[in-house]
């Protein structure tokens, strides 16, 4: 087992040597060791090798998981399940305007995060985004291990906002190429996250149920096609795990190189019949006490709970991780089936052999 980056894989996708699948990036927010075991069991059954384990900058904080701890728990889970093959750890949504970003990047790379997604969408100006993304690319390249080319991604358009246009993508890509060329010989980004109609966590109705939203597959196809013109593997889809299941088999057809999946797994854990009812009620009471002032006047209590319950994962980490093992095992059975679903629909079942050919 080795920790590495997806760079070699994505370069082959960019050249058209591999296609027909979309790499899933899984965010594990709680019960990390056990959930990762379920993921690796699913990967072995599906003979999947092209998948990423990631943690966003915000998740590091509200789940109380440092990059080092995350890597430790996941790698121990891989060893427990006798998973063989490279592991790809990714830092997601590393916000380009964060004061402590460079320290976070250093910490993450030291822990084994050899895939970094820079979120420049915090800047409304695309040129400013591109310039900052280029300077951070240079910074990351100077930190990467000699034997590994870190995968770096950019991001345009705020996830949950208006859809990215082809013109915006071109403006960003052209400016970025101009900026990165100033750093002689530095390899640039290989992918760009875009907005295509989704939102992080999905859109919850007043009843607490998720709204069935439409992803813009035509836009995703167009932007992935544009990305390849600039030597990239394709566009990246965020906020997708709560989409209707019928959509997922469509992503590989768009040329989308990567898809980020997070909230659905959190939902399965919280909503499982095996999650202790008294603990759930305790968490929800704490959320009302702690965050009720931040509730939108138009939101129902169910909407408030859904939007904020991720904030409790760090505060109640010990309680959640102390759930009886028999309950955790049952929850993970549900998760394992969901992981298998994503492997199958995204066409990464069977990619174990492709990954071994590239990396081993």
Beta strands, then each sheet from edge to edge (+ up, - down):
strand 1: 3-4
strand 2: 23-27
strand 3: 51-56
strand 4: 87-95
strand 5: 115-119
strand 6: 151-155
strand 7: 191-194
strand 8: 234-237
strand 9: 258-261
sheet 1: 1+ 4+ 3+ 2+ 9+ 8+ 7+ 6+ 5+
end
